[in-house]
Amino acid sequence: KYQQRLNLRPRKTLGFIQPDIIFKEQLQHAKSECCSY
């Protein structure tokens, strides 16, 4: 419950973007680099 509240709260250091969104974008980027030959 608390983890979700923290991850859905926008952060000033991230340009007021939610950490959860940043994580999902990075994960998607890593998957696309990993499997593209």
ModelCIF file with pLDDT and N, C-alpha, C, O atoms, coordinates in Angstrom:
data_MODEL
#
_entry.id   MODEL 
#
_entity.id                         1 
_entity.type                       polymer 
_entity.pdbx_number_of_molecules   1 
#
_entity_poly.entity_id                      1 
_entity_poly.type                           'polypeptide(L)' 
_entity_poly.nstd_linkage                   no 
_entity_poly.nstd_monomer                   no 
_entity_poly.pdbx_seq_one_letter_code       KYQQRLNLRPRKTLGFIQPDIIFKEQLQHAKSECCSY 
_entity_poly.pdbx_seq_one_letter_code_can   KYQQRLNLRPRKTLGFIQPDIIFKEQLQHAKSECCSY 
_entity_poly.pdbx_strand_id                 A 
#
loop_
_entity_poly_seq.entity_id 
_entity_poly_seq.num 
_entity_poly_seq.mon_id 
_entity_poly_seq.hetero 
1 1  LYS n 
1 2  TYR n 
1 3  GLN n 
1 4  GLN n 
1 5  ARG n 
1 6  LEU n 
1 7  ASN n 
1 8  LEU n 
1 9  ARG n 
1 10 PRO n 
1 11 ARG n 
1 12 LYS n 
1 13 THR n 
1 14 LEU n 
1 15 GLY n 
1 16 PHE n 
1 17 ILE n 
1 18 GLN n 
1 19 PRO n 
1 20 ASP n 
1 21 ILE n 
1 22 ILE n 
1 23 PHE n 
1 24 LYS n 
1 25 GLU n 
1 26 GLN n 
1 27 LEU n 
1 28 GLN n 
1 29 HIS n 
1 30 ALA n 
1 31 LYS n 
1 32 SER n 
1 33 GLU n 
1 34 CYS n 
1 35 CYS n 
1 36 SER n 
1 37 TYR n 
#
_struct_asym.id          A 
_struct_asym.entity_id   1 
#
loop_
_ma_qa_metric.id 
_ma_qa_metric.mode 
_ma_qa_metric.name 
_ma_qa_metric.software_group_id 
_ma_qa_metric.type 
1 global pLDDT . pLDDT 
2 local  pLDDT . pLDDT 
#
_ma_qa_metric_global.metric_id      1 
_ma_qa_metric_global.metric_value   87.81 
_ma_qa_metric_global.model_id       1 
_ma_qa_metric_global.ordinal_id     1 
#
loop_
_ma_qa_metric_local.label_asym_id 
_ma_qa_metric_local.label_comp_id 
_ma_qa_metric_local.label_seq_id 
_ma_qa_metric_local.metric_id 
_ma_qa_metric_local.metric_value 
_ma_qa_metric_local.model_id 
_ma_qa_metric_local.ordinal_id 
A LYS 1  2 90.00 1 1  
A TYR 2  2 91.00 1 2  
A GLN 3  2 89.00 1 3  
A GLN 4  2 88.00 1 4  
A ARG 5  2 89.00 1 5  
A LEU 6  2 86.00 1 6  
A ASN 7  2 85.00 1 7  
A LEU 8  2 89.00 1 8  
A ARG 9  2 92.00 1 9  
A PRO 10 2 93.00 1 10 
A ARG 11 2 93.00 1 11 
A LYS 12 2 93.00 1 12 
A THR 13 2 92.00 1 13 
A LEU 14 2 91.00 1 14 
A GLY 15 2 93.00 1 15 
A PHE 16 2 95.00 1 16 
A ILE 17 2 94.00 1 17 
A GLN 18 2 94.00 1 18 
A PRO 19 2 93.00 1 19 
A ASP 20 2 92.00 1 20 
A ILE 21 2 93.00 1 21 
A ILE 22 2 93.00 1 22 
A PHE 23 2 93.00 1 23 
A LYS 24 2 93.00 1 24 
A GLU 25 2 94.00 1 25 
A GLN 26 2 93.00 1 26 
A LEU 27 2 92.00 1 27 
A GLN 28 2 92.00 1 28 
A HIS 29 2 90.00 1 29 
A ALA 30 2 88.00 1 30 
A LYS 31 2 85.00 1 31 
A SER 32 2 84.00 1 32 
A GLU 33 2 78.00 1 33 
A CYS 34 2 74.00 1 34 
A CYS 35 2 69.00 1 35 
A SER 36 2 59.00 1 36 
A TYR 37 2 57.00 1 37 
#
loop_
_atom_site.group_PDB 
_atom_site.id 
_atom_site.type_symbol 
_atom_site.label_atom_id 
_atom_site.label_alt_id 
_atom_site.label_comp_id 
_atom_site.label_asym_id 
_atom_site.label_entity_id 
_atom_site.label_seq_id 
_atom_site.pdbx_PDB_ins_code 
_atom_site.Cartn_x 
_atom_site.Cartn_y 
_atom_site.Cartn_z 
_atom_site.occupancy 
_atom_site.B_iso_or_equiv 
_atom_site.pdbx_formal_charge 
_atom_site.auth_seq_id 
_atom_site.auth_comp_id 
_atom_site.auth_asym_id 
_atom_site.auth_atom_id 
_atom_site.pdbx_PDB_model_num 
ATOM 1   N N  . LYS A 1 1  ? 0.834  -1.193 0.000   1.00 90.00 ? 1  LYS A N  1 
ATOM 2   C CA . LYS A 1 1  ? 0.000  0.000  0.000   1.00 90.00 ? 1  LYS A CA 1 
ATOM 3   C C  . LYS A 1 1  ? 0.879  1.257  0.000   1.00 90.00 ? 1  LYS A C  1 
ATOM 4   O O  . LYS A 1 1  ? 0.672  2.158  -0.812  1.00 90.00 ? 1  LYS A O  1 
ATOM 5   N N  . TYR A 1 2  ? 1.862  1.316  0.913   1.00 91.00 ? 2  TYR A N  1 
ATOM 6   C CA . TYR A 1 2  ? 2.721  2.496  1.003   1.00 91.00 ? 2  TYR A CA 1 
ATOM 7   C C  . TYR A 1 2  ? 3.665  2.610  -0.188  1.00 91.00 ? 2  TYR A C  1 
ATOM 8   O O  . TYR A 1 2  ? 3.949  3.707  -0.669  1.00 91.00 ? 2  TYR A O  1 
ATOM 9   N N  . GLN A 1 3  ? 4.141  1.474  -0.651  1.00 89.00 ? 3  GLN A N  1 
ATOM 10  C CA . GLN A 1 3  ? 5.024  1.473  -1.820  1.00 89.00 ? 3  GLN A CA 1 
ATOM 11  C C  . GLN A 1 3  ? 4.284  2.045  -3.031  1.00 89.00 ? 3  GLN A C  1 
ATOM 12  O O  . GLN A 1 3  ? 4.844  2.844  -3.782  1.00 89.00 ? 3  GLN A O  1 
ATOM 13  N N  . GLN A 1 4  ? 3.059  1.645  -3.216  1.00 88.00 ? 4  GLN A N  1 
ATOM 14  C CA . GLN A 1 4  ? 2.274  2.147  -4.341  1.00 88.00 ? 4  GLN A CA 1 
ATOM 15  C C  . GLN A 1 4  ? 2.045  3.654  -4.218  1.00 88.00 ? 4  GLN A C  1 
ATOM 16  O O  . GLN A 1 4  ? 2.125  4.379  -5.209  1.00 88.00 ? 4  GLN A O  1 
ATOM 17  N N  . ARG A 1 5  ? 1.763  4.120  -3.008  1.00 89.00 ? 5  ARG A N  1 
ATOM 18  C CA . ARG A 1 5  ? 1.546  5.556  -2.809  1.00 89.00 ? 5  ARG A CA 1 
ATOM 19  C C  . ARG A 1 5  ? 2.803  6.356  -3.142  1.00 89.00 ? 5  ARG A C  1 
ATOM 20  O O  . ARG A 1 5  ? 2.717  7.437  -3.726  1.00 89.00 ? 5  ARG A O  1 
ATOM 21  N N  . LEU A 1 6  ? 3.973  5.825  -2.771  1.00 86.00 ? 6  LEU A N  1 
ATOM 22  C CA . LEU A 1 6  ? 5.222  6.524  -3.054  1.00 86.00 ? 6  LEU A CA 1 
ATOM 23  C C  . LEU A 1 6  ? 5.538  6.515  -4.540  1.00 86.00 ? 6  LEU A C  1 
ATOM 24  O O  . LEU A 1 6  ? 5.996  7.524  -5.076  1.00 86.00 ? 6  LEU A O  1 
ATOM 25  N N  . ASN A 1 7  ? 5.307  5.411  -5.208  1.00 85.00 ? 7  ASN A N  1 
ATOM 26  C CA . ASN A 1 7  ? 5.636  5.299  -6.623  1.00 85.00 ? 7  ASN A CA 1 
ATOM 27  C C  . ASN A 1 7  ? 4.676  6.053  -7.521  1.00 85.00 ? 7  ASN A C  1 
ATOM 28  O O  . ASN A 1 7  ? 5.018  6.347  -8.667  1.00 85.00 ? 7  ASN A O  1 
ATOM 29  N N  . LEU A 1 8  ? 3.509  6.368  -7.050  1.00 89.00 ? 8  LEU A N  1 
ATOM 30  C CA . LEU A 1 8  ? 2.540  7.100  -7.856  1.00 89.00 ? 8  LEU A CA 1 
ATOM 31  C C  . LEU A 1 8  ? 2.584  8.603  -7.575  1.00 89.00 ? 8  LEU A C  1 
ATOM 32  O O  . LEU A 1 8  ? 1.814  9.370  -8.153  1.00 89.00 ? 8  LEU A O  1 
ATOM 33  N N  . ARG A 1 9  ? 3.485  9.018  -6.688  1.00 92.00 ? 9  ARG A N  1 
ATOM 34  C CA . ARG A 1 9  ? 3.602  10.428 -6.342  1.00 92.00 ? 9  ARG A CA 1 
ATOM 35  C C  . ARG A 1 9  ? 4.658  11.090 -7.230  1.00 92.00 ? 9  ARG A C  1 
ATOM 36  O O  . ARG A 1 9  ? 5.803  10.640 -7.257  1.00 92.00 ? 9  ARG A O  1 
ATOM 37  N N  . PRO A 1 10 ? 4.295  12.147 -7.954  1.00 93.00 ? 10 PRO A N  1 
ATOM 38  C CA . PRO A 1 10 ? 5.270  12.831 -8.817  1.00 93.00 ? 10 PRO A CA 1 
ATOM 39  C C  . PRO A 1 10 ? 6.461  13.345 -8.013  1.00 93.00 ? 10 PRO A C  1 
ATOM 40  O O  . PRO A 1 10 ? 6.302  13.761 -6.866  1.00 93.00 ? 10 PRO A O  1 
ATOM 41  N N  . ARG A 1 11 ? 7.655  13.318 -8.612  1.00 93.00 ? 11 ARG A N  1 
ATOM 42  C CA . ARG A 1 11 ? 8.884  13.756 -7.954  1.00 93.00 ? 11 ARG A CA 1 
ATOM 43  C C  . ARG A 1 11 ? 9.469  14.963 -8.683  1.00 93.00 ? 11 ARG A C  1 
ATOM 44  O O  . ARG A 1 11 ? 9.519  15.000 -9.913  1.00 93.00 ? 11 ARG A O  1 
ATOM 45  N N  . LYS A 1 12 ? 9.902  15.933 -7.913  1.00 93.00 ? 12 LYS A N  1 
ATOM 46  C CA . LYS A 1 12 ? 10.506 17.127 -8.481  1.00 93.00 ? 12 LYS A CA 1 
ATOM 47  C C  . LYS A 1 12 ? 11.778 16.776 -9.247  1.00 93.00 ? 12 LYS A C  1 
ATOM 48  O O  . LYS A 1 12 ? 12.028 17.337 -10.313 1.00 93.00 ? 12 LYS A O  1 
ATOM 49  N N  . THR A 1 13 ? 12.585 15.856 -8.720  1.00 92.00 ? 13 THR A N  1 
ATOM 50  C CA . THR A 1 13 ? 13.850 15.489 -9.358  1.00 92.00 ? 13 THR A CA 1 
ATOM 51  C C  . THR A 1 13 ? 13.642 14.754 -10.677 1.00 92.00 ? 13 THR A C  1 
ATOM 52  O O  . THR A 1 13 ? 14.571 14.663 -11.479 1.00 92.00 ? 13 THR A O  1 
ATOM 53  N N  . LEU A 1 14 ? 12.458 14.236 -10.914 1.00 91.00 ? 14 LEU A N  1 
ATOM 54  C CA . LEU A 1 14 ? 12.148 13.538 -12.161 1.00 91.00 ? 14 LEU A CA 1 
ATOM 55  C C  . LEU A 1 14 ? 11.324 14.430 -13.102 1.00 91.00 ? 14 LEU A C  1 
ATOM 56  O O  . LEU A 1 14 ? 10.710 13.937 -14.049 1.00 91.00 ? 14 LEU A O  1 
ATOM 57  N N  . GLY A 1 15 ? 11.315 15.707 -12.844 1.00 93.00 ? 15 GLY A N  1 
ATOM 58  C CA . GLY A 1 15 ? 10.535 16.626 -13.676 1.00 93.00 ? 15 GLY A CA 1 
ATOM 59  C C  . GLY A 1 15 ? 9.049  16.489 -13.416 1.00 93.00 ? 15 GLY A C  1 
ATOM 60  O O  . GLY A 1 15 ? 8.233  16.661 -14.321 1.00 93.00 ? 15 GLY A O  1 
ATOM 61  N N  . PHE A 1 16 ? 8.703  16.182 -12.187 1.00 95.00 ? 16 PHE A N  1 
ATOM 62  C CA . PHE A 1 16 ? 7.319  16.002 -11.742 1.00 95.00 ? 16 PHE A CA 1 
ATOM 63  C C  . PHE A 1 16 ? 6.616  14.863 -12.473 1.00 95.00 ? 16 PHE A C  1 
ATOM 64  O O  . PHE A 1 16 ? 5.420  14.928 -12.757 1.00 95.00 ? 16 PHE A O  1 
ATOM 65  N N  . ILE A 1 17 ? 7.382  13.825 -12.767 1.00 94.00 ? 17 ILE A N  1 
ATOM 66  C CA . ILE A 1 17 ? 6.840  12.604 -13.352 1.00 94.00 ? 17 ILE A CA 1 
ATOM 67  C C  . ILE A 1 17 ? 6.852  11.533 -12.266 1.00 94.00 ? 17 ILE A C  1 
ATOM 68  O O  . ILE A 1 17 ? 7.716  11.530 -11.389 1.00 94.00 ? 17 ILE A O  1 
ATOM 69  N N  . GLN A 1 18 ? 5.894  10.638 -12.338 1.00 94.00 ? 18 GLN A N  1 
ATOM 70  C CA . GLN A 1 18 ? 5.803  9.565  -11.354 1.00 94.00 ? 18 GLN A CA 1 
ATOM 71  C C  . GLN A 1 18 ? 6.915  8.545  -11.563 1.00 94.00 ? 18 GLN A C  1 
ATOM 72  O O  . GLN A 1 18 ? 7.194  8.166  -12.700 1.00 94.00 ? 18 GLN A O  1 
ATOM 73  N N  . PRO A 1 19 ? 7.565  8.088  -10.472 1.00 93.00 ? 19 PRO A N  1 
ATOM 74  C CA . PRO A 1 19 ? 8.621  7.085  -10.588 1.00 93.00 ? 19 PRO A CA 1 
ATOM 75  C C  . PRO A 1 19 ? 8.149  5.820  -11.302 1.00 93.00 ? 19 PRO A C  1 
ATOM 76  O O  . PRO A 1 19 ? 8.927  5.193  -12.021 1.00 93.00 ? 19 PRO A O  1 
ATOM 77  N N  . ASP A 1 20 ? 6.908  5.445  -11.117 1.00 92.00 ? 20 ASP A N  1 
ATOM 78  C CA . ASP A 1 20 ? 6.355  4.256  -11.761 1.00 92.00 ? 20 ASP A CA 1 
ATOM 79  C C  . ASP A 1 20 ? 6.399  4.379  -13.279 1.00 92.00 ? 20 ASP A C  1 
ATOM 80  O O  . ASP A 1 20 ? 6.690  3.406  -13.975 1.00 92.00 ? 20 ASP A O  1 
ATOM 81  N N  . ILE A 1 21 ? 6.116  5.548  -13.785 1.00 93.00 ? 21 ILE A N  1 
ATOM 82  C CA . ILE A 1 21 ? 6.140  5.780  -15.230 1.00 93.00 ? 21 ILE A CA 1 
ATOM 83  C C  . ILE A 1 21 ? 7.567  5.714  -15.754 1.00 93.00 ? 21 ILE A C  1 
ATOM 84  O O  . ILE A 1 21 ? 7.814  5.124  -16.805 1.00 93.00 ? 21 ILE A O  1 
ATOM 85  N N  . ILE A 1 22 ? 8.510  6.316  -15.029 1.00 93.00 ? 22 ILE A N  1 
ATOM 86  C CA . ILE A 1 22 ? 9.917  6.273  -15.423 1.00 93.00 ? 22 ILE A CA 1 
ATOM 87  C C  . ILE A 1 22 ? 10.405 4.823  -15.471 1.00 93.00 ? 22 ILE A C  1 
ATOM 88  O O  . ILE A 1 22 ? 11.087 4.420  -16.413 1.00 93.00 ? 22 ILE A O  1 
ATOM 89  N N  . PHE A 1 23 ? 10.049 4.047  -14.444 1.00 93.00 ? 23 PHE A N  1 
ATOM 90  C CA . PHE A 1 23 ? 10.463 2.646  -14.397 1.00 93.00 ? 23 PHE A CA 1 
ATOM 91  C C  . PHE A 1 23 ? 9.920  1.866  -15.589 1.00 93.00 ? 23 PHE A C  1 
ATOM 92  O O  . PHE A 1 23 ? 10.654 1.097  -16.210 1.00 93.00 ? 23 PHE A O  1 
ATOM 93  N N  . LYS A 1 24 ? 8.659  2.052  -15.912 1.00 93.00 ? 24 LYS A N  1 
ATOM 94  C CA . LYS A 1 24 ? 8.057  1.331  -17.034 1.00 93.00 ? 24 LYS A CA 1 
ATOM 95  C C  . LYS A 1 24 ? 8.695  1.725  -18.361 1.00 93.00 ? 24 LYS A C  1 
ATOM 96  O O  . LYS A 1 24 ? 8.891  0.874  -19.229 1.00 93.00 ? 24 LYS A O  1 
ATOM 97  N N  . GLU A 1 25 ? 9.020  2.998  -18.527 1.00 94.00 ? 25 GLU A N  1 
ATOM 98  C CA . GLU A 1 25 ? 9.686  3.445  -19.752 1.00 94.00 ? 25 GLU A CA 1 
ATOM 99  C C  . GLU A 1 25 ? 11.076 2.836  -19.875 1.00 94.00 ? 25 GLU A C  1 
ATOM 100 O O  . GLU A 1 25 ? 11.469 2.400  -20.957 1.00 94.00 ? 25 GLU A O  1 
ATOM 101 N N  . GLN A 1 26 ? 11.823 2.802  -18.772 1.00 93.00 ? 26 GLN A N  1 
ATOM 102 C CA . GLN A 1 26 ? 13.164 2.223  -18.784 1.00 93.00 ? 26 GLN A CA 1 
ATOM 103 C C  . GLN A 1 26 ? 13.106 0.727  -19.056 1.00 93.00 ? 26 GLN A C  1 
ATOM 104 O O  . GLN A 1 26 ? 13.947 0.191  -19.778 1.00 93.00 ? 26 GLN A O  1 
ATOM 105 N N  . LEU A 1 27 ? 12.129 0.063  -18.486 1.00 92.00 ? 27 LEU A N  1 
ATOM 106 C CA . LEU A 1 27 ? 11.958 -1.378 -18.696 1.00 92.00 ? 27 LEU A CA 1 
ATOM 107 C C  . LEU A 1 27 ? 11.645 -1.665 -20.159 1.00 92.00 ? 27 LEU A C  1 
ATOM 108 O O  . LEU A 1 27 ? 12.199 -2.597 -20.741 1.00 92.00 ? 27 LEU A O  1 
ATOM 109 N N  . GLN A 1 28 ? 10.769 -0.877 -20.748 1.00 92.00 ? 28 GLN A N  1 
ATOM 110 C CA . GLN A 1 28 ? 10.418 -1.050 -22.155 1.00 92.00 ? 28 GLN A CA 1 
ATOM 111 C C  . GLN A 1 28 ? 11.634 -0.803 -23.044 1.00 92.00 ? 28 GLN A C  1 
ATOM 112 O O  . GLN A 1 28 ? 11.857 -1.530 -24.011 1.00 92.00 ? 28 GLN A O  1 
ATOM 113 N N  . HIS A 1 29 ? 12.406 0.205  -22.720 1.00 90.00 ? 29 HIS A N  1 
ATOM 114 C CA . HIS A 1 29 ? 13.614 0.530  -23.484 1.00 90.00 ? 29 HIS A CA 1 
ATOM 115 C C  . HIS A 1 29 ? 14.627 -0.613 -23.397 1.00 90.00 ? 29 HIS A C  1 
ATOM 116 O O  . HIS A 1 29 ? 15.240 -0.978 -24.400 1.00 90.00 ? 29 HIS A O  1 
ATOM 117 N N  . ALA A 1 30 ? 14.800 -1.172 -22.212 1.00 88.00 ? 30 ALA A N  1 
ATOM 118 C CA . ALA A 1 30 ? 15.740 -2.286 -22.019 1.00 88.00 ? 30 ALA A CA 1 
ATOM 119 C C  . ALA A 1 30 ? 15.291 -3.515 -22.791 1.00 88.00 ? 30 ALA A C  1 
ATOM 120 O O  . ALA A 1 30 ? 16.119 -4.218 -23.371 1.00 88.00 ? 30 ALA A O  1 
ATOM 121 N N  . LYS A 1 31 ? 14.006 -3.780 -22.806 1.00 85.00 ? 31 LYS A N  1 
ATOM 122 C CA . LYS A 1 31 ? 13.485 -4.939 -23.550 1.00 85.00 ? 31 LYS A CA 1 
ATOM 123 C C  . LYS A 1 31 ? 13.694 -4.768 -25.043 1.00 85.00 ? 31 LYS A C  1 
ATOM 124 O O  . LYS A 1 31 ? 14.033 -5.730 -25.733 1.00 85.00 ? 31 LYS A O  1 
ATOM 125 N N  . SER A 1 32 ? 13.499 -3.571 -25.546 1.00 84.00 ? 32 SER A N  1 
ATOM 126 C CA . SER A 1 32 ? 13.639 -3.339 -26.980 1.00 84.00 ? 32 SER A CA 1 
ATOM 127 C C  . SER A 1 32 ? 15.107 -3.442 -27.408 1.00 84.00 ? 32 SER A C  1 
ATOM 128 O O  . SER A 1 32 ? 15.393 -3.913 -28.509 1.00 84.00 ? 32 SER A O  1 
ATOM 129 N N  . GLU A 1 33 ? 16.032 -3.012 -26.560 1.00 78.00 ? 33 GLU A N  1 
ATOM 130 C CA . GLU A 1 33 ? 17.460 -3.126 -26.875 1.00 78.00 ? 33 GLU A CA 1 
ATOM 131 C C  . GLU A 1 33 ? 17.954 -4.556 -26.751 1.00 78.00 ? 33 GLU A C  1 
ATOM 132 O O  . GLU A 1 33 ? 18.791 -5.004 -27.535 1.00 78.00 ? 33 GLU A O  1 
ATOM 133 N N  . CYS A 1 34 ? 17.444 -5.254 -25.786 1.00 74.00 ? 34 CYS A N  1 
ATOM 134 C CA . CYS A 1 34 ? 17.893 -6.611 -25.501 1.00 74.00 ? 34 CYS A CA 1 
ATOM 135 C C  . CYS A 1 34 ? 17.580 -7.565 -26.631 1.00 74.00 ? 34 CYS A C  1 
ATOM 136 O O  . CYS A 1 34 ? 18.420 -8.393 -26.987 1.00 74.00 ? 34 CYS A O  1 
ATOM 137 N N  . CYS A 1 35 ? 16.415 -7.473 -27.192 1.00 69.00 ? 35 CYS A N  1 
ATOM 138 C CA . CYS A 1 35 ? 15.951 -8.496 -28.110 1.00 69.00 ? 35 CYS A CA 1 
ATOM 139 C C  . CYS A 1 35 ? 15.978 -8.092 -29.582 1.00 69.00 ? 35 CYS A C  1 
ATOM 140 O O  . CYS A 1 35 ? 15.477 -8.830 -30.430 1.00 69.00 ? 35 CYS A O  1 
ATOM 141 N N  . SER A 1 36 ? 16.547 -6.947 -29.894 1.00 59.00 ? 36 SER A N  1 
ATOM 142 C CA . SER A 1 36 ? 16.619 -6.542 -31.302 1.00 59.00 ? 36 SER A CA 1 
ATOM 143 C C  . SER A 1 36 ? 17.993 -6.892 -31.855 1.00 59.00 ? 36 SER A C  1 
ATOM 144 O O  . SER A 1 36 ? 19.002 -6.312 -31.455 1.00 59.00 ? 36 SER A O  1 
ATOM 145 N N  . TYR A 1 37 ? 18.019 -7.820 -32.754 1.00 57.00 ? 37 TYR A N  1 
ATOM 146 C CA . TYR A 1 37 ? 19.289 -8.282 -33.338 1.00 57.00 ? 37 TYR A CA 1 
ATOM 147 C C  . TYR A 1 37 ? 19.475 -7.718 -34.720 1.00 57.00 ? 37 TYR A C  1 
ATOM 148 O O  . TYR A 1 37 ? 20.483 -7.995 -35.369 1.00 57.00 ? 37 TYR A O  1 
#
